[in-house]
Amino acid sequence: MKVTILNGSPKGDLSVTLQYAEFIKKKFPQNRYTTFNIAQKIKKIEAEPAEFKKIMTSVKESDAVIWAFPLYYMLVHGSYKRFIELIFERKAGVAFKNKHTITLSTSIKFFDNTAHDYMHAICDDLQMQYVGYFSASMSDLKKNEKQKQLTLFAKSFFKAVNNNEQFSQSYSPINYKQIKYNPAKPKPVIDNSLYKIIILSAGIKPKSNLENLINYFCGQFTKDIERIDLSKEDIKTGCLGCCHCGYDNTCIMENKDGYVNLFKSRIQSADIIIVADQIHDRYLSSKWKTFLDRSFFNTHKPSLLNKQIGFLISGPYSQTGGTLQTTLQGWCEFQKAGNIGVVTDEQNSSKTTDNLIRDFAARASWGLQNQYITTDTFLRVGGFKIFRDEVYCALQIIFQADHTYYKKNGYYDFP
Ligand SMILES: Cc1cc2nc3c(=O)[nH]c(=O)nc-3n(C[C@H](O)[C@H](O)[C@H](O)COP(=O)(O)O)c2cc1C
């Protein structure tokens, strides 16, 4: 059997996740495996058609595909996300059709479910036979019991491939036709002279629905609003996964590109942050995801505390399958921010969208003035118990800055 392994770690061969794939290779040596370091080599894969083709040819000639990835901000790494976008943009999905597949991750199990759900939906979109997931903690491979579980998982996968077992799809295909959004002339009625609002986008096409959503939103306010277009900022790379930031929150790229300066000077100084982006496959853009990944230099601490955060989204948000909604909510809860909500351009009439944006803008302002922070759900309560225990135990040696912060701010609330 021929198996293609698609590694989603920016660390390439040094990836922890890859060791789990290596373990499968050792246990099942009768198969022929080909591994590609997707996230690490994304620039080359994107720039050189021959590189992309090599991967697609391997997938096409394979009987099975393993999506092996580390968790990055509740999903996959931004560069792995870009690879998924390339598959659809270049209409190369046919190589994946009917192939049996699994998802294999390592993480601290903070939103591992959303990452696997996202990948499952992508596999369904590619019309693959999705056999199942294996979500490992970083050091599980050292445990006999976990080795046995992984061996059985791989065994059941290869059995499914050999017997051509069939699996039903969990996600309906996205069926979307954009309705043109033509906003009315906005009335600037909200006085924003005493606070700062920013629009964070990742490339906007002129006269697009997204641009119209943003313009109508900005038009509700009396003063100009700063617009940050991530595609024009000096962001040279995705997060390298080096964890250099763990000691004192210094990003290894700090003096090599403009990301840290952008984050500290223009984003953290805002009171209201509006993320404005387009749906790409089942999530937002990989550019936005890369932005999120790079914000990890703040490690496991909230970096947008008490801000109001909202989302203007163009595209089939309501069909993405829930992962996007959960991760946006989880991100706001994790930041201890006010979640203003989402407005999309999926409405049947432009007037409805206008009304939604008008009320959304008013809520943002009201939330700020009243310092309204959205209540925690399981997402933050559960997530923070994981962070608390991990930072106290296994992660403390690397994430010293978190440990100091957690101690100082009463985050060690053990029963
Ligand atoms: C920027 C960054 C973001 C991360 N986000 C998550 C996360 O959302 N959930 C989680 O459980 N682990 C998260 N992790 C932990 C990694 O998933 C974990 O360390 C993984 O084992 C790394 O695998 P790799 O060596 O294959 O890259 C994150 C790590 C980094 C560096």
The ligand as an ORCA input file, in Angstrom:
! r2SCAN-3c Opt
* xyz 0 1
  C       1.715     29.149     17.880
  C       1.247     27.902     18.560
  C      -0.112     27.696     18.711
  C      -0.572     26.546     19.345
  N      -1.913     26.388     19.496
  C      -2.387     25.291     20.131
  C      -3.786     25.122     20.332
  O      -4.629     25.928     19.917
  N      -4.193     24.025     21.007
  C      -3.320     23.101     21.504
  O      -3.760     22.148     22.126
  N      -1.983     23.217     21.290
  C      -1.497     24.299     20.632
  N      -0.149     24.444     20.437
  C       0.758     23.365     20.859
  C       1.197     22.484     19.686
  O       0.112     21.983     18.992
  C       2.036     21.314     20.197
  O       3.160     21.806     20.835
  C       2.421     20.353     19.083
  O       2.806     19.131     19.674
  C       3.570     20.836     18.234
  O       3.815     19.863     17.242
  P       4.957     19.936     16.161
  O       6.263     19.743     16.894
  O       4.650     18.810     15.248
  O       4.909     21.260     15.515
  C       0.339     25.575     19.833
  C       1.713     25.796     19.665
  C       2.174     26.941     19.053
  C       3.640     27.164     18.889
*
